């Protein structure tokens, strides 16, 4: 939940920077909430992925200002699918970065489909916006995984040292 | 069965139970959970699409309530940062502006001083020009470089440059007579002031033409001697040079009668206030010396 809160806060910051400096591509290509959804789905499973996906989706809906509920459905599905895929297929950590890219693409596809089905007639996003969103999500996910791996290894090393010290005493 | 084996088997059962529940939730329950969540989300979506009056659902209100404070916080932080940056920039700008203005004020003050000096020079030259026109004489300008105020022998030193000067030349100021040149050295001329106790000027009361001798009696003070007690003298009368001493031409202003008292049995005691304030002198003019015709004693001058 803390990660979700921080992601929402950073997402607001990104949107604000994008609106202040009039960089629409920047605001549209970064979705930190989706990165958090995929990360939690990969690390905690499908239940966590779905719940966090729904919450993050509703937050995105509240932030985006479009039809309310589209991103909630998309992020719930993405969180579930990412967790299921992670359970079914054994993937290296480096390849997991592709999961973030696939999740971004899936989210865009689901939102577009829902838009077409329920709202209708909405203009699809440009290829540049979609591409930059996929690349940015993959890059942010890769960075998050690298930080997580580094933190875990440091934590394990610290715990081993602590145990060895306790044995010596 | 030993107690440790019982505990082991109990712990294993509990662990397997937890793993089983988690597995069920992950495998089957998660699908049901997905279905429930999607139904809920589609419900939210369809309710929004079916309601035409724009009334937001509770979920939408909740999402707004969660995101609005964050947006407010971000905006407040941004405003604080941008305000700080703006204040900092303004402070830097004000410092630079202040430094620039200080330099400008300093430069203008220097310019003002220079112009004041030029204006004083201009006034001095204008007075000299006016005096030259009035006196219709060729004047020689000298700058006062030193004035002796302390000793009884009142004098000043004039720088006359390469024009040279001669002993005995009368020195005047636009306000009146200053003294006469007593020593020449290089471009400098030492002038004996009329207020010097050794100075004597042939003078007369302008109103009555009564003649006498004006002597210096101290700092900025003169006295007129040898005026008979029967002569008409009033306070405020103008005293001018009489042109009878062979040094000073006639009509140069000396001062004003300040007081008239009983002197000796024969003469008045007349105190004269000098027309020239010797403490204010920064320049003076030398009059050309007019040589008197040499007349031998006993010889009768022949009229031309």
Interface residues (C-beta under 8 A of the other chain):
Chain A: X8 X9 X12 X13 X16 X20 X45 X46 X47 X50 X51 X54 X57 X58 X59 X61 X62 X63 X67 X68 X69 X70 X72 X73 X76 X77 X80 X83 X87 X114 X118 X119
Chain B: X25 X26 X29 X30 X33 X34 X37 X38 X40 X41 X42 X44 X45 X46 X48 X49 X56 X57 X59 X60 X62 X63 X64 X66 X67 X70 X71 X73 X74 X75 X78
